[in-house]
Amino acid sequence: MIICIRYEIYKKINEVSFLFLVLESEIIVGGLLEMKRAKIGY
């Protein structure tokens, strides 16, 4: 029972951290694109 609950919590933490990773990478990619655009002068 305790193992089950721990697994559920672990799964939730993993999902949240995965979402944060995706958001972070999107922000980084977006920032790089903005920098490229600024250099080219769109």
C-alpha positions in Angstrom: 0.0 0.0 0.0 2.7 2.5 1.0 4.7 1.5 -2.1 1.7 2.2 -4.2 1.2 5.7 -2.8 5.0 6.4 -3.1 4.8 5.3 -6.8 1.9 7.6 -7.4 3.7 10.6 -5.8 6.8 9.7 -7.8 4.8 9.6 -11.0 3.3 13.0 -10.3 6.7 14.5 -9.6 8.1 13.0 -12.8 5.2 14.5 -14.8 5.6 17.9 -13.3 9.4 17.9 -13.8 8.9 16.7 -17.4 6.5 19.6 -18.0 9.0 22.1 -16.6 11.7 20.6 -18.8 9.5 21.0 -21.9 8.7 24.6 -20.9 12.3 25.4 -20.2 13.5 24.0 -23.5 10.7 25.9 -25.3 11.8 29.1 -23.6 15.5 28.5 -24.6 14.6 27.7 -28.2 12.3 30.7 -28.3 15.1 32.9 -27.0 17.6 31.6 -29.5 15.1 32.2 -32.3 14.6 35.8 -31.1 18.3 36.4 -31.0 18.7 35.0 -34.5 15.8 37.3 -35.7 17.4 40.3 -34.0 20.7 39.6 -35.7 19.2 39.1 -39.2 16.9 42.1 -38.6 13.4 40.9 -39.2 
